[in-house]
Amino acid sequence: MSTSITIDPSVISLSGLGFGNSQIWREMTRAIGALERVVWDDPLIQDDLTRAEGVRYLTRLLAGAMPMTLDMASPQHPKFFHFLSTRIHWGLPATDCNYQWAAVHGDHVYRITGDKGSAHIFDIEVRRGRIARLAQWELFDRRWDFEVNANNQIEIVLSREEQPGNWIRLPEGPADIVFRQYYYDWNTEESARLKIRCEGAHYPPPHLTTAEIAERSQLFVDWLRYVPDLCAQVARSYHQATENALVFDSIAFGWKDLKYGKGTYRCAPDEALVLEVKLPEAPYWSIQLSSHFWEARDWHLRQTSLNGHQAHIDNDGVFRAVLSHQDPGVPNWLDAGGHERGLIAIRYFRAPTTPIPAIKRIKVSELRQHLPASTPTVSAEQRQAALRARADSVTRRGIE
């Protein structure tokens, strides 16, 4: 998928601007105001509910941008930051994943230490550049096969020069760490408890200078100029598939080992979509619903996603999910929650094949005719217990 974006030539660089007047602030607020293009310049948006969701989405973009640019951009004193959560959505975070980030620099050596936890997949990658310039944010190195001692403790070294043990290479200049933990069993797998330290860093750090604040302000402006537009470009690619169908594609700034299934759905209140697929032999797979703005639906409160551990597989080896607005009383319910239109996303991790699901649109009243007779029934009490456990898992996984 192409990652070209249009740069607004009227937005000036903050480099060289001082704080003797309000020009830097004016440029920052102008970048905020320009975000209205994401909602009100999109011809695919045709209803006020989607526009209202867009307003919430813009506030989430601001909430995501500020800490990653203005507050946590020091590579000498990095700290892992949960940059996607139940409150900050952009770029369609996987509901199974705990995403953490830290800013680093190739001039330094870093050590990550602590308890590795027990997440199904534990992966750390280094990206050259800064996430604020997302289109130029390039994968440089990554690792997932770490040595762990008998007490589940782990030490990882990041540097330009090779080191023994768990080593990840850094590029020259600015870089970002992206640390992913994918959970299959949300109720038992434990989060890692890690800290990152820059070797030789002095405490307290030097006081902030006007030049540093100006540089971070530039990152904030760049984040708002580039990240939303690139995410919108990917979201539009979901519309390349026929409605209620899926195509598979890659995402340049996504996870390299994932194959992404992308499509749109339409489902009226009295309808249901039945999705069927014989899944690949993959270490991880998941399916989830997304808003028009490529946000994860409120997965901590509704069953808007399922993974390979949570899903029920029928006796014939086929995964069948039901997308509907009301609980159909089956295990693999995907809750549309009153949204008649939206995006569907599937992730296959290191899958040898890429099976494409079939989707049929039916009346809810006819649902059982389209499912195997052996499909289990989920009672209202069982659903409530499952949803409560889903909400509780957010706290125990540390991604509120």
Buried (B, 14 or more C-beta within 10 A) or exposed (E): BEBEBEEEEEBEEBEEBEEEEEEBEEBBEBBBEBBEEBBEEBEEBEEEEBBEBBEEBBEBBBBBBBBBBBEBBBBBBBBBBBBBBBEBBBBBBBBBBBBBBBBBBBBBBBBBBBBBBBBBBBBBBBBBBBBBBBBEBEBBBBBEEBEEEEEBEBBBBBBEEEBEEBBBBBBEEBBBBBBBBBBBBBEEBBBBEBEBBBEEBEEEEEEEEEEEBBBBBBBBBBBBBBBBBBBBBBBEBBBEBEEBBBBBBEBBBBBEBBBBBBBBBEBEEEBBBBBBBEBBEBBBBBBBBBBBBBBBBBBBBBBBBBBBBBBBBBEEEBBBBBBBBBBBBBBBBBBBBEBBBBBBBBBBBBBEEEBBBEBEBBEBEEBBEBBEEEBEEBEEEEBEEBBEEBBEBBEBBBBE
